[in-house]
């Protein structure tokens, strides 16, 4: 069985930034959070992912905006965020499954690798039903029903590539949780479950650059998400550099319908990879 993997970032790729939506729901000023407090921590040497997670936890507690926020509440919130999902994703998943079924022994799987909050992503019923794996940042309380107070897992820029390797090597979510060193297993290329050339990676920002590079360097395809109407000039310039160095094949608005630029290209990419697999088999 040859498996193709379509791997998404989450925030600003599948939905508008979910952390900002969470802040707004609880009455926290996003501009003050990101432009003042977040940047202050960055200036103090914090990793960006750890900085925003710390700020969330700083707002949990009695008489604080996030009050007794729990992972259960985050999952409920994730269900609300699903309503803001970018157009065409439902049809994209359906169409890609139809495409791969046209060939014998080819399948497709969907994944999310994000530095957003994993429980929010898992609260999205569409993701829960259709995706094989979700990798995100984790917060924890003293038990499953306690207010959040600890950073359990922080997914930084290059940490994202760890999960690409786990998908590549066939390390399951449970194996990864049970043994955080499982990713270091020495597995021959021919024995890896999903080759990098069978991967399509879609992401919107700086945290995705290591994944863009890893996938493209090994024969896969990466697409950048860039909504020109809502994007700062600094990010636009960053993506221009990514295009020059071929770390992304192109940049597109997050629209996944078959008549949209990105949605059409993803369908063509999967169709093309299916054809290549058939030819590779014939030559073997």
C-alpha positions, 0 to 999 in steps of 0.5 A: 500500500502506498500512502499519500499524506496531506499535512496541514498547519492549523491556525490561519491554514484551516481556521483563522487564528484560534488563539486570538479567537479564544482571547476575544471570547474571554475578553482579552485584548488580542493586540495587547496580548500579541503586540505588547506582552508577547513581544516583551517576552520575546525580548526577554529570550522566550521561545515564541511558542513558550511565550504565548503558552505562558501568557495563556496560563498567566490569565488562568486563575481566580479573578483572571479572564480565563478563570478555571479554563480546562482542557474540556473547555478548550475542546468545546471552544474548538467546536465553535472555532470549526464554524469559521473553517476556511471554505472547501475543506469538506469537499477537498477531503472527499475529492482526494479520497475519490482520486486515490481510489481510482488506483489500486493500493493507494490511500491518503491520510490527513494530519495536523501539525501545529504550535496551536493548542491540541485540545482546541484542534481536537474539538473540531469534529471534522478533524476528529472524523477525517484526520489520522493524527493531530500534533499540537501544544498541550497544557495540563492541570493537576488532573483532567478536570483541573484548571490549566497550570502547566505546559505539557508539550510545546511544539516549536519551529523545528519541533514540527519536523519531529512529527513529520519524521514520525509520520514518515517512519510510521510511529503511531500517536500512542507510540510517540506518547509512550516513548518520546525517543521513538522518533530516533529509531533507525528505519531503512528508507524502503521500510518507512511507511510514508515517504517524504515524496508522498507528502504535501505540506500546507502552512501559513507562517514562519513556524512552518519553514523547517517543514517546508524545507524538509518536505521539498528537499526530499521530493514532496510538495509545500504550499504556503498560505498567504491572504494578501488582504490580511497579511503584514508586509513583513510576512509577505516579504518572508514568503517572497524569499521562500518562493525564491529558494523554492521552499514553497511551490507557491502561495495562495489564499486558504480556499480549498474548493476545486475551482480555487487556485489552492484547492485545484492545485492540491487535487492535481498534486495528488492526482499527479503523485498517484500517476507517478506511483503507478509508473514507479510500480511498472518500472520496478 
